[in-house]
Amino acid sequence: MQVAKNKVVGIHYTISIESQGVIFSNLDFDAEEYVHGSMAIFPGVEKALEGHHVNEQVELLLTASNAYGLKSEKLIYTLKNELFDNVDELEEGSAIQIPGGQEALLLQKNKDSMLIDANHPLAGENLHYHICIKSIREATEAEIKFGRTEIQIKECSGAPGCC
């Protein structure tokens, strides 16, 4: 069997970036399963896996523009300290929640304002993937309908975007 649309594919993988080396690995855990063709993973990764078989390894470079996007200067801006109840507890270099619920990096804290970066932490980074295909099986009707594995469907809380 080969990786194709409507197959549940189990993968072990590592992701690395030039500036830090390996930033994520699931090698010490069960293979992560996804429904191929359901947009559950980056399209470039999905395309690279297409047609491969169990135990085959795939290496690819996913450019920043095909991953978390390029860093946007528009997402680096100043907010007034008065927007935060806990401004004294916030530290430069830490992730903070900004009004609207989004997470951002606190770059600089001043007396009346702070400079934040709301880009994804991996924006602007090329991602190097090393993937080993561990399993392939036919997806069930429910998996095809929801674009998630049976385990993910059972774990769904019913919250918006969950399933």
C-alpha positions as CSV (number, residue, x, y, z in Angstrom):
1,M,0.0,0.0,0.0
2,Q,1.3,3.5,-0.7
3,V,0.5,6.9,0.7
4,A,-2.5,8.4,-1.2
5,K,-5.6,10.3,-0.6
6,N,-8.0,8.9,2.1
7,K,-5.3,6.7,3.7
8,V,-4.4,7.0,7.3
9,V,-0.6,7.4,7.4
10,G,1.5,7.0,10.6
11,I,4.8,8.9,10.6
12,H,7.8,9.4,12.8
13,Y,9.6,12.7,12.0
14,T,12.0,15.3,13.1
15,I,11.9,19.0,12.2
16,S,15.0,21.2,12.3
17,I,15.9,24.8,11.5
18,E,19.3,26.2,10.7
19,S,19.5,28.5,13.7
20,Q,18.7,25.8,16.4
21,G,19.0,22.3,14.9
22,V,16.3,19.9,15.9
23,I,13.3,21.7,17.3
24,F,10.8,18.8,17.3
25,S,10.9,15.0,17.2
26,N,8.3,12.4,17.8
27,L,10.7,9.5,17.6
28,D,10.3,8.6,21.2
29,F,6.5,8.2,20.9
30,D,4.0,6.3,18.8
31,A,3.9,7.3,15.2
32,E,1.7,10.3,14.5
33,E,-1.3,9.4,12.3
34,Y,-3.1,11.7,9.9
35,V,-5.6,11.4,7.1
36,H,-3.8,12.0,3.8
37,G,-5.5,14.5,1.6
38,S,-7.4,16.2,4.5
39,M,-5.1,19.2,4.9
40,A,-4.0,17.9,8.3
41,I,-0.4,18.6,7.5
42,F,1.5,21.2,5.4
43,P,0.6,20.6,1.7
44,G,4.3,20.5,0.8
45,V,4.9,17.7,3.3
46,E,1.8,15.8,2.1
47,K,2.9,16.1,-1.6
48,A,6.4,14.8,-0.7
49,L,4.9,11.7,1.0
50,E,2.5,10.9,-1.8
51,G,3.3,7.5,-3.4
52,H,5.7,6.4,-0.7
53,H,5.5,3.1,1.2
54,V,5.9,1.8,4.8
55,N,9.5,2.1,6.0
56,E,10.5,4.5,3.3
57,Q,12.2,7.7,4.5
58,V,11.6,11.2,3.0
59,E,13.7,14.3,3.6
60,L,12.5,17.7,2.5
61,L,13.1,21.3,3.0
62,L,9.9,23.3,3.5
63,T,10.6,26.9,2.8
64,A,9.2,29.6,5.2
65,S,6.7,30.8,2.6
66,N,5.3,27.2,2.5
67,A,5.3,26.7,6.3
68,Y,4.5,29.4,8.8
69,G,5.1,32.3,6.3
70,L,7.6,35.0,6.1
71,K,8.1,37.3,9.1
72,S,5.8,40.3,8.7
73,E,7.0,43.7,10.1
74,K,3.3,44.6,10.4
75,L,3.0,42.0,13.2
76,I,5.7,43.8,15.2
77,Y,4.1,46.7,17.0
78,T,3.6,48.6,20.2
79,L,0.8,48.2,22.7
80,K,0.0,50.4,25.7
81,N,0.8,48.8,29.0
82,E,-2.7,49.8,30.3
83,L,-4.2,47.0,28.1
84,F,-2.6,44.5,30.5
85,D,-3.7,43.7,34.1
86,N,-0.4,41.9,34.9
87,V,2.1,44.2,33.2
88,D,4.6,44.1,36.1
89,E,4.7,40.3,35.8
90,L,5.5,40.2,32.1
91,E,9.1,39.7,31.1
92,E,11.0,40.6,27.9
93,G,11.6,37.5,25.8
94,S,8.5,35.7,27.1
95,A,5.3,34.7,25.2
96,I,2.3,36.7,26.3
97,Q,-1.3,36.7,25.5
98,I,-2.4,40.0,23.9
99,P,-5.9,41.5,23.6
100,G,-7.9,39.3,21.3
101,G,-6.4,36.1,22.7
102,Q,-3.4,35.8,20.4
103,E,0.0,34.8,21.7
104,A,2.9,37.1,21.0
105,L,6.6,37.5,22.0
106,L,7.3,40.5,24.3
107,L,10.4,42.1,22.7
108,Q,10.8,45.2,24.9
109,K,8.9,46.6,27.9
110,N,9.0,50.4,28.5
111,K,7.3,52.6,31.1
112,D,4.1,53.1,29.2
113,S,4.2,50.6,26.3
114,M,5.7,47.4,25.1
115,L,7.0,46.2,21.7
116,I,5.6,42.8,20.7
117,D,6.0,40.4,17.9
118,A,2.8,38.6,16.9
119,N,4.4,36.5,14.1
120,H,4.4,32.8,14.6
121,P,7.6,31.7,16.4
122,L,8.7,29.8,13.3
123,A,7.8,32.6,10.8
124,G,10.7,33.2,8.4
125,E,12.2,29.8,9.1
126,N,12.8,27.0,6.6
127,L,11.8,23.7,8.1
128,H,14.0,20.6,7.4
129,Y,11.9,17.4,7.7
130,H,13.2,13.9,8.1
131,I,10.2,11.5,7.9
132,C,9.9,7.8,8.2
133,I,6.5,6.2,7.1
134,K,5.6,3.7,9.8
135,S,2.1,2.6,8.7
136,I,-0.6,3.1,6.0
137,R,-4.1,1.9,6.1
138,E,-7.5,2.7,4.5
139,A,-9.4,5.5,6.3
140,T,-12.8,4.8,7.6
141,E,-15.9,6.7,6.4
142,A,-15.8,8.8,9.5
143,E,-12.1,9.6,9.1
144,I,-12.7,10.7,5.5
145,K,-15.8,12.7,6.5
146,F,-14.0,14.6,9.4
147,G,-10.5,14.6,8.0
148,R,-9.2,13.2,11.3
149,T,-8.3,9.8,12.6
150,E,-10.8,7.8,14.7
151,I,-8.7,8.5,17.9
152,Q,-8.9,12.3,17.2
153,I,-12.6,12.1,16.5
154,K,-13.2,10.3,19.8
155,E,-11.1,12.9,21.7
156,C,-13.0,15.8,20.2
157,S,-14.7,18.0,22.8
158,G,-17.2,19.4,20.3
159,A,-15.6,22.9,20.6
160,P,-15.5,24.9,17.4
161,G,-12.8,23.7,15.0
162,C,-12.4,20.5,17.1
163,C,-14.2,18.1,14.8
